[in-house]
Amino acid sequence: MRHRIHTPSFLILAVVAVAACFQMAGQSGTAQPTVTRLPGSRPEIDAANFPSLQAAFDAIPEGGGVVRLPAGTFEITEPLIVSRGDVLLTGAGTATHIVNKNEDGKPALILQHADGNSVKKDDRLWRIMLSNFRVTGNAKSGHGILAVQIQEIFLQGVTVSEHGGDGIQLDHCYEDPRVSDCLMTYNKAVGLNLLGCHDIVVSSNQFEENQDALHCLDGFNLCMTGNCVDDHLGEGVVIENTYGSVLSGNMIEECNGTAVVLDRDCYGITISANVIAHNGAGIDLRDAHGCSVSANTLTILKTNALRIGPNSGRITVTGNNISNSYVGESTVKRRVDDMAAAGITLDGASEVAIVGNSFASVRPHAVELTDNPSKRVVFSSNVLTDVSSDHGRLKDSVITNLLISQPVAKRQ
């Protein structure tokens, strides 16, 4: 008697499915390989798998790569060094916190070719990006982040605080440096120090209570837009020996010194559409030519909403509002002991057009002249409200079409 063997139905279905797959592969005429990794790709470096952050940085291959910084607090006593290009260092936001415990003036993080300052031009590092982490120091530490001759460097979403030197120093990072959405606070020197850079973008950052907020020295083509600068112990923005630049749409408030300084052969710079409020002084053109100051709000400045010095000329000043804290209905916001609001000072300036501005309740004068005579000034189509002014003493100048009124505001 024959015995029938009963095959389970699930095995029959599995065999049929496998056969169908082989049939489809045969019909396509192409084998279906199993791809385990994209050709040419490099594995990401997870710093959590290394004994130190420096060990993770040392593992970056010559062609560059990504280093993922985990959340955590990481104390260091010697600078972390990145000496490769085409690198992204990215963290877990401020949960990734690098703390520099060094008290010998050394930086927290150095980006630099292994040959240092002697690197040949063709060997300079390119394209390093820092993103989404926090670096803090102490009064005896050095800079927070020091980058030397890194081309197309990009910093975004980085917090740099409490260092004994600069928060961020870009030293001859000549080609297209970009700094955006960063926070630079409580550093003993400059929040962001740009030395010998060009085609620079500084956008949407916050600067708080550094010594000075930003320096741009010996460079050109700075585009500084949409930043908040507040409570600095010294100056706000200092630009020297730089040309072809724009400061626009920034809020600069409560610096003890001057909000914006142009010095040492600056030219071709526009300062426009900024709010410059309650600083020690507003804008100081110490050595600047061919520059425009337009559409700014210059309010409650202790001295010199705008000063144009003897080494400056060919300046256009138009469409600015220079005022105190008047809010209508014959009242002002500021207390009696905080009423300072200054106007324009011309200190030996020449070739200046001051046209279409509003001066309101500023002291001592809307336009104040020093003993150093200013000449060849056009003062035209300005509105002067509740002010006195020295513009009538200008020599070799054009004064015309002024609207002058004298309402006196009450003090709250």
WOVEN-V301612 format. One record per backbone hydrogen bond with DSSP energy under -0.5 kcal/mol. CO is the residue of the C=O (numbers start at 1). NH is the residue of the N-H. If there is no record, write none. Layout:
co=CO nh=NH
co=CO nh=NH
This chain:
co=4 nh=6
co=5 nh=7
co=8 nh=11
co=8 nh=12
co=9 nh=13
co=10 nh=14
co=11 nh=15
co=12 nh=16
co=13 nh=17
co=14 nh=18
co=15 nh=19
co=16 nh=20
co=17 nh=21
co=18 nh=22
co=19 nh=23
co=20 nh=24
co=21 nh=25
co=22 nh=26
co=23 nh=27
co=24 nh=28
co=25 nh=29
co=25 nh=30
co=31 nh=33
co=33 nh=35
co=34 nh=36
co=38 nh=41
co=44 nh=46
co=45 nh=47
co=45 nh=68
co=46 nh=49
co=47 nh=50
co=52 nh=56
co=53 nh=57
co=54 nh=58
co=55 nh=59
co=56 nh=59
co=57 nh=60
co=61 nh=64
co=65 nh=88
co=66 nh=45
co=66 nh=68
co=67 nh=69
co=67 nh=90
co=68 nh=47
co=68 nh=70
co=72 nh=74
co=72 nh=97
co=73 nh=75
co=74 nh=99
co=76 nh=101
co=80 nh=110
co=81 nh=83
co=82 nh=112
co=86 nh=65
co=87 nh=129
co=88 nh=67
co=88 nh=90
co=89 nh=131
co=90 nh=69
co=92 nh=95
co=93 nh=96
co=95 nh=72
co=95 nh=97
co=96 nh=98
co=96 nh=134
co=97 nh=74
co=97 nh=99
co=98 nh=100
co=98 nh=136
co=99 nh=76
co=99 nh=101
co=106 nh=142
co=108 nh=80
co=109 nh=146
co=110 nh=82
co=110 nh=112
co=111 nh=148
co=113 nh=116
co=115 nh=118
co=116 nh=119
co=120 nh=123
co=120 nh=124
co=121 nh=124
co=125 nh=151
co=126 nh=86
co=127 nh=87
co=128 nh=154
co=129 nh=89
co=130 nh=156
co=131 nh=91
co=132 nh=93
co=133 nh=159
co=134 nh=98
co=135 nh=161
co=136 nh=100
co=138 nh=141
co=138 nh=164
co=140 nh=105
co=142 nh=164
co=142 nh=165
co=143 nh=108
co=144 nh=108
co=144 nh=109
co=145 nh=147
co=145 nh=169
co=146 nh=111
co=147 nh=149
co=147 nh=171
co=149 nh=125
co=149 nh=151
co=150 nh=153
co=151 nh=127
co=153 nh=178
co=154 nh=130
co=155 nh=180
co=156 nh=132
co=157 nh=133
co=158 nh=183
co=159 nh=135
co=160 nh=185
co=161 nh=137
co=163 nh=188
co=165 nh=189
co=166 nh=144
co=167 nh=145
co=168 nh=193
co=169 nh=147
co=169 nh=171
co=170 nh=172
co=170 nh=195
co=171 nh=149
co=172 nh=174
co=174 nh=176
co=174 nh=198
co=175 nh=152
co=177 nh=201
co=178 nh=155
co=179 nh=203
co=180 nh=157
co=182 nh=206
co=183 nh=160
co=183 nh=185
co=184 nh=208
co=185 nh=162
co=187 nh=211
co=189 nh=211
co=189 nh=212
co=190 nh=167
co=191 nh=168
co=192 nh=194
co=192 nh=215
co=193 nh=170
co=193 nh=195
co=194 nh=196
co=194 nh=217
co=195 nh=172
co=197 nh=220
co=198 nh=176
co=198 nh=177
co=200 nh=202
co=200 nh=223
co=201 nh=179
co=202 nh=225
co=203 nh=181
co=205 nh=228
co=206 nh=184
co=207 nh=230
co=208 nh=186
co=210 nh=233
co=211 nh=234
co=212 nh=191
co=213 nh=192
co=214 nh=238
co=215 nh=194
co=216 nh=240
co=217 nh=196
co=219 nh=243
co=220 nh=199
co=221 nh=200
co=222 nh=224
co=222 nh=246
co=223 nh=202
co=223 nh=225
co=224 nh=248
co=225 nh=204
co=227 nh=229
co=227 nh=251
co=228 nh=207
co=229 nh=253
co=230 nh=209
co=232 nh=256
co=234 nh=257
co=235 nh=213
co=236 nh=213
co=236 nh=214
co=236 nh=238
co=237 nh=239
co=237 nh=261
co=238 nh=216
co=239 nh=263
co=240 nh=218
co=240 nh=219
co=242 nh=267
co=243 nh=221
co=245 nh=270
co=246 nh=224
co=246 nh=248
co=247 nh=272
co=248 nh=226
co=250 nh=252
co=250 nh=275
co=251 nh=229
co=251 nh=253
co=252 nh=277
co=253 nh=231
co=255 nh=280
co=257 nh=280
co=257 nh=281
co=258 nh=236
co=259 nh=237
co=260 nh=284
co=261 nh=239
co=262 nh=286
co=262 nh=287
co=263 nh=241
co=264 nh=241
co=266 nh=289
co=267 nh=244
co=268 nh=245
co=269 nh=292
co=270 nh=247
co=270 nh=272
co=271 nh=294
co=272 nh=249
co=274 nh=276
co=274 nh=297
co=275 nh=252
co=275 nh=277
co=276 nh=299
co=277 nh=254
co=279 nh=302
co=280 nh=303
co=281 nh=259
co=282 nh=259
co=282 nh=260
co=283 nh=285
co=283 nh=307
co=284 nh=262
co=284 nh=286
co=285 nh=309
co=286 nh=311
co=287 nh=266
co=288 nh=313
co=289 nh=268
co=291 nh=316
co=292 nh=271
co=293 nh=318
co=294 nh=273
co=296 nh=298
co=296 nh=321
co=297 nh=276
co=297 nh=299
co=298 nh=323
co=299 nh=278
co=301 nh=342
co=303 nh=282
co=304 nh=282
co=305 nh=283
co=306 nh=345
co=307 nh=285
co=307 nh=309
co=308 nh=347
co=309 nh=312
co=312 nh=350
co=313 nh=290
co=315 nh=353
co=316 nh=293
co=317 nh=355
co=318 nh=295
co=320 nh=322
co=320 nh=358
co=321 nh=298
co=321 nh=323
co=322 nh=360
co=323 nh=300
co=325 nh=333
co=328 nh=331
co=330 nh=410
co=331 nh=327
co=331 nh=328
co=335 nh=338
co=336 nh=339
co=341 nh=363
co=343 nh=305
co=343 nh=306
co=344 nh=346
co=344 nh=368
co=345 nh=308
co=345 nh=347
co=346 nh=348
co=346 nh=370
co=349 nh=375
co=350 nh=314
co=351 nh=314
co=351 nh=315
co=352 nh=354
co=352 nh=378
co=353 nh=317
co=353 nh=355
co=354 nh=380
co=355 nh=319
co=357 nh=383
co=358 nh=322
co=359 nh=385
co=360 nh=324
co=366 nh=344
co=367 nh=390
co=368 nh=346
co=371 nh=373
co=372 nh=348
co=374 nh=395
co=375 nh=351
co=376 nh=351
co=376 nh=352
co=377 nh=379
co=377 nh=398
co=378 nh=354
co=378 nh=380
co=379 nh=400
co=380 nh=356
co=382 nh=384
co=382 nh=403
co=383 nh=359
co=383 nh=385
co=384 nh=405
co=385 nh=361
co=388 nh=366
co=390 nh=393
co=391 nh=394
co=395 nh=376
co=396 nh=376
co=397 nh=399
co=398 nh=379
co=400 nh=381
co=402 nh=404
co=403 nh=384
co=405 nh=386
co=407 nh=409
